Amino acid sequence: MDTVSIGLIQASHDLDGGEDVAAHKRHGLEKQERLIREAASRGAKVIGLQELFAGPYFCAEQSSRWYEFAEEVPDGPTVSAMRELARELEVVLIVPVYEREGVASYYNTAAVIDADGAYLGKYRKHHIPHVGAGGGEHGFWEKFYFKPGNLGYPTFDTAYAKVGVYICYDRHFPEGARALGLAGAEIVFNPSATVAGTSEYLWKLEQPAHAVANGYYVAAINRVGVEPPWRMGEFYGQSYLVDPRGAIVAEGSRDRDEAIVGVLDRRVIREAREAWQFYRDRRPETYGELSRL
């Protein structure tokens, strides 16, 4: 089939950050499952969730108690629950989680689950920010929590589309976006947690540019609301699906929990790639300086 319905889940996390870590995960999973079911009921076949979807954006502070939030991938409880849900609904899920590997290695990770519940693999966020936000002591303190990704830029042959993943801060770096296109991605999901006053002016510039430069769809997903007790800024939602022409084909609100559904059309991918021929005309033999420190 030339068309595939794509679901993007954006949601607030309104449980105060001071609550028990396990309570956060229960709360987040219950809310997100409802929205996943809604997206599936509206025909979505490939559904992406927001960064660290099952809890708050705890990187607003630096506290070792949040290491408890991490779990193994794919054998931890969150991915296991999402595998069962994918199998039941016959949908592909992109599931961003806090991953623990071994005794104490931690990554910002997204698991990709096929429509039969099979675990296809994972992407680990490569580019790890450590910057303030909101003018106070809070910020995107991710180097406290995550090692840089070490699994490359994989794509995943799912039941409905060839999927790539890029996570939040990754979107500021065009090199990985191109690598995903070279690996055959038809759509790249970018689960994010980003606030007004920091990156909003880039939200609808960079990712449509990636879509155009690489001839694929991008599903840009952002959470919504202001999360207590940190209140470092407003997560401004506006999750969207953009096509290879740079046109936004589906978009969410700024401030509501939503399941956004849009359509990926392979004919648009073919037309855009044939018109521009960026892959034919690229000159990798001249780009050596880009890989030198």
C-alpha positions as CSV (number, residue, x, y, z in Angstrom):
1,M,0.0,0.0,0.0
2,D,1.1,3.5,-0.8
3,T,-0.4,5.1,2.4
4,V,0.1,4.4,6.1
5,S,-1.6,6.2,8.9
6,I,0.8,7.6,11.5
7,G,0.0,8.3,15.1
8,L,1.8,10.9,17.3
9,I,1.0,10.9,21.1
10,Q,1.6,14.1,23.0
11,A,0.6,14.4,26.7
12,S,1.1,16.3,29.9
13,H,2.5,14.6,33.0
14,D,0.7,16.2,35.8
15,L,1.9,14.2,38.8
16,D,4.3,16.3,40.9
17,G,7.9,15.3,40.6
18,G,8.2,14.7,44.3
19,E,6.0,11.7,44.1
20,D,7.3,8.1,44.2
21,V,9.1,7.1,41.1
22,A,6.9,3.9,40.7
23,A,3.8,6.1,40.9
24,H,5.0,8.2,38.1
25,K,5.5,5.2,35.8
26,R,2.0,3.8,36.6
27,H,0.4,7.2,36.0
28,G,2.3,7.7,32.7
29,L,1.6,4.3,31.3
30,E,-2.1,4.5,32.0
31,K,-2.5,7.9,30.3
32,Q,-0.4,6.9,27.3
33,E,-2.2,3.6,26.8
34,R,-5.5,5.4,26.5
35,L,-4.1,7.7,23.8
36,I,-2.5,4.8,22.0
37,R,-5.8,3.1,21.9
38,E,-7.5,6.2,20.6
39,A,-4.9,6.6,17.8
40,A,-5.3,2.9,16.8
41,S,-9.1,3.3,16.8
42,R,-8.7,6.1,14.3
43,G,-6.6,3.9,12.0
44,A,-3.0,4.7,13.0
45,K,-0.7,1.8,12.2
46,V,2.6,3.2,13.3
47,I,2.5,5.2,16.6
48,G,5.2,7.2,18.3
49,L,5.4,8.4,21.9
50,Q,7.2,11.4,23.4
51,E,10.7,11.3,25.0
52,L,10.8,9.5,28.4
53,F,7.1,9.0,27.8
54,A,6.1,7.2,31.0
55,G,7.1,9.9,33.5
56,P,8.0,13.5,33.9
57,Y,11.0,15.1,32.2
58,F,13.1,14.5,35.4
59,C,16.3,15.8,33.7
60,A,15.1,19.2,34.9
61,E,17.0,18.4,38.1
62,Q,20.1,16.3,39.0
63,S,19.1,13.7,41.4
64,S,20.2,10.1,41.6
65,R,16.8,8.9,42.7
66,W,15.7,9.0,39.1
67,Y,18.1,6.1,38.3
68,E,15.3,4.0,39.7
69,F,13.2,4.9,36.7
70,A,15.6,3.1,34.4
71,E,15.0,-0.5,33.2
72,E,16.4,-3.0,30.8
73,V,15.4,-3.0,27.1
74,P,13.7,-5.0,25.9
75,D,13.0,-7.1,29.0
76,G,11.9,-4.4,31.4
77,P,8.3,-3.9,32.4
78,T,7.5,-0.9,30.2
79,V,8.7,-2.3,26.9
80,S,7.1,-5.7,27.8
81,A,3.8,-4.0,28.4
82,M,4.0,-2.1,25.1
83,R,4.8,-5.3,23.3
84,E,1.6,-6.8,24.6
85,L,-0.4,-3.7,23.6
86,A,1.2,-3.6,20.1
87,R,0.3,-7.3,19.6
88,E,-3.3,-6.7,20.7
89,L,-3.9,-3.6,18.5
90,E,-1.7,-4.8,15.6
91,V,0.3,-1.5,15.6
92,V,3.9,-0.6,15.4
93,L,5.1,1.4,18.5
94,I,8.1,3.6,19.0
95,V,8.6,3.5,22.8
96,P,11.1,6.0,24.3
97,V,12.4,4.9,27.8
98,Y,15.2,5.3,30.3
99,E,17.4,2.3,29.7
100,R,19.7,0.6,32.1
101,E,22.3,-1.7,30.7
102,G,24.3,-4.0,33.0
103,V,24.9,-2.8,36.5
104,A,24.8,1.0,35.9
105,S,25.1,2.2,32.4
106,Y,22.2,4.5,31.4
107,Y,20.9,5.6,28.0
108,N,18.1,7.7,26.6
109,T,16.6,5.0,24.3
110,A,13.7,4.2,22.0
111,A,12.5,0.6,21.5
112,V,10.8,-0.2,18.2
113,I,8.1,-2.9,18.5
114,D,6.4,-4.5,15.4
115,A,2.7,-5.0,14.9
116,D,2.9,-8.6,16.1
117,G,4.6,-7.5,19.4
118,A,8.1,-8.5,18.2
119,Y,10.9,-6.4,19.5
120,L,12.9,-5.1,16.5
121,G,15.7,-3.2,18.2
122,K,16.5,0.1,19.7
123,Y,18.0,3.5,19.1
124,R,20.1,5.3,21.7
125,K,20.2,9.1,21.7
126,H,23.6,10.2,20.4
127,H,23.7,13.9,21.3
128,I,23.3,14.6,25.0
129,P,22.6,18.2,26.1
130,H,23.6,19.8,29.4
131,V,22.1,23.3,29.3
132,G,20.1,25.5,31.6
133,A,16.5,26.5,30.9
134,G,14.0,29.0,32.3
135,G,16.6,31.3,33.9
136,G,16.8,29.3,37.1
137,E,18.6,26.2,38.5
138,H,16.7,23.8,36.2
139,G,17.6,22.7,32.8
140,F,18.2,19.9,30.4
141,W,20.8,18.2,32.6
142,E,21.0,15.0,30.6
143,K,24.7,14.3,30.9
144,F,24.0,13.5,34.6
145,Y,21.7,10.7,33.4
146,F,22.7,9.4,30.0
147,K,25.7,8.0,28.2
148,P,25.9,9.0,24.5
149,G,24.4,6.4,22.1
150,N,26.6,3.8,20.7
151,L,24.4,1.8,18.3
152,G,24.7,3.9,15.2
153,Y,21.6,5.1,13.3
154,P,19.6,2.0,12.6
155,T,16.4,1.7,10.6
156,F,13.7,-0.9,11.3
157,D,11.6,-2.8,8.7
158,T,8.2,-2.8,10.4
159,A,5.0,-4.3,9.2
160,Y,3.9,-1.0,7.7
161,A,6.9,1.2,7.0
162,K,10.7,1.5,7.3
163,V,11.3,3.6,10.5
164,G,14.2,5.5,11.9
165,V,14.4,7.3,15.2
166,Y,16.2,10.5,16.3
167,I,15.6,11.7,19.9
168,C,15.0,15.4,20.8
169,Y,18.4,17.2,20.9
170,D,19.6,15.0,18.0
171,R,17.4,17.0,15.7
172,H,19.9,19.9,15.8
173,F,22.5,17.7,14.0
174,P,21.9,17.0,10.3
175,E,24.5,14.3,10.0
176,G,22.4,11.5,11.7
177,A,19.3,12.7,9.9
178,R,21.1,12.0,6.6
179,A,22.4,8.7,7.8
180,L,18.9,7.6,8.5
181,G,17.8,8.5,5.0
182,L,20.8,6.7,3.5
183,A,19.7,3.6,5.5
184,G,16.3,3.7,3.8
185,A,14.0,5.4,6.3
186,E,10.6,6.4,5.0
187,I,9.7,8.1,8.3
188,V,11.9,9.3,11.2
189,F,10.3,9.7,14.6
190,N,11.7,12.5,16.8
191,P,10.3,12.1,20.4
192,S,11.1,15.2,22.3
193,A,10.8,17.2,25.5
194,T,11.3,20.8,24.7
195,V,10.2,24.1,26.2
196,A,9.1,27.5,25.0
197,G,11.9,30.2,25.2
198,T,14.6,27.7,24.4
199,S,13.9,26.0,21.1
200,E,10.4,26.9,19.9
201,Y,11.6,29.1,17.1
202,L,13.4,26.1,15.7
203,W,10.6,23.6,16.1
204,K,9.1,24.1,12.6
205,L,12.4,24.9,10.9
206,E,14.8,22.1,11.5
207,Q,12.6,19.1,11.1
208,P,10.8,20.1,7.9
209,A,14.3,20.8,6.6
210,H,15.4,17.3,7.5
211,A,12.3,15.9,5.7
212,V,13.1,17.9,2.6
213,A,16.8,17.3,2.5
214,N,16.4,13.6,3.0
215,G,13.1,12.8,1.2
216,Y,11.2,11.2,4.1
217,Y,8.5,12.0,6.6
218,V,9.3,13.3,10.1
219,A,7.1,12.7,13.1
220,A,8.0,15.4,15.6
221,I,6.6,14.8,19.0
222,N,6.6,17.1,22.0
223,R,5.0,16.8,25.5
224,V,2.7,19.5,26.8
225,G,2.2,21.5,30.0
226,V,4.3,22.8,32.9
227,E,5.7,20.1,35.2
228,P,5.9,20.7,38.9
229,P,7.9,21.2,41.0
230,W,10.6,22.3,38.5
231,R,8.4,24.6,36.2
232,M,11.4,25.3,34.0
233,G,9.1,26.2,31.1
234,E,6.1,25.2,29.1
235,F,6.3,22.1,27.0
236,Y,4.5,23.5,24.0
237,G,3.1,20.5,22.2
238,Q,2.5,21.2,18.5
239,S,3.5,17.7,17.6
240,Y,3.3,17.3,13.8
241,L,3.8,15.0,10.8
242,V,5.7,16.7,7.9
243,D,6.2,15.3,4.4
244,P,9.2,15.4,2.1
245,R,8.0,18.6,0.5
246,G,8.1,20.3,3.9
247,A,4.3,20.5,4.2
248,I,2.8,19.8,7.7
249,V,0.1,17.2,7.1
250,A,-1.1,16.8,10.7
251,E,-0.5,18.9,13.8
252,G,-1.5,18.9,17.4
253,S,-2.5,21.7,19.8
254,R,-0.1,23.6,22.1
255,D,-1.6,22.5,25.4
256,R,-3.8,19.4,25.1
257,D,-3.3,15.7,25.5
258,E,-3.8,14.3,22.0
259,A,-3.5,11.5,19.6
260,I,-2.6,13.2,16.3
261,V,-3.1,11.1,13.2
262,G,-1.8,11.8,9.7
263,V,-1.0,9.9,6.5
264,L,2.3,8.9,5.1
265,D,2.1,8.6,1.3
266,R,4.9,6.8,-0.4
267,R,4.0,8.5,-3.7
268,V,5.0,11.8,-2.2
269,I,8.4,10.3,-1.1
270,R,9.0,9.0,-4.7
271,E,8.0,12.3,-6.3
272,A,10.2,14.4,-4.0
273,R,13.2,12.1,-4.4
274,E,12.8,11.9,-8.2
275,A,12.4,15.7,-8.5
276,W,15.4,16.7,-6.4
277,Q,17.8,13.7,-6.7
278,F,19.7,14.7,-3.6
279,Y,21.0,11.2,-3.1
280,R,22.2,11.0,-6.6
281,D,24.0,14.3,-6.5
282,R,25.6,14.1,-3.0
283,R,29.4,14.1,-2.9
284,P,30.5,12.0,0.0
285,E,34.1,11.9,-1.2
286,T,34.3,15.6,-0.4
287,Y,32.9,15.4,3.1
288,G,35.9,13.9,5.0
289,E,36.4,17.0,7.1
290,L,33.0,16.5,8.7
291,S,34.2,13.3,10.5
292,R,37.5,14.7,11.9
293,L,37.6,16.1,15.4
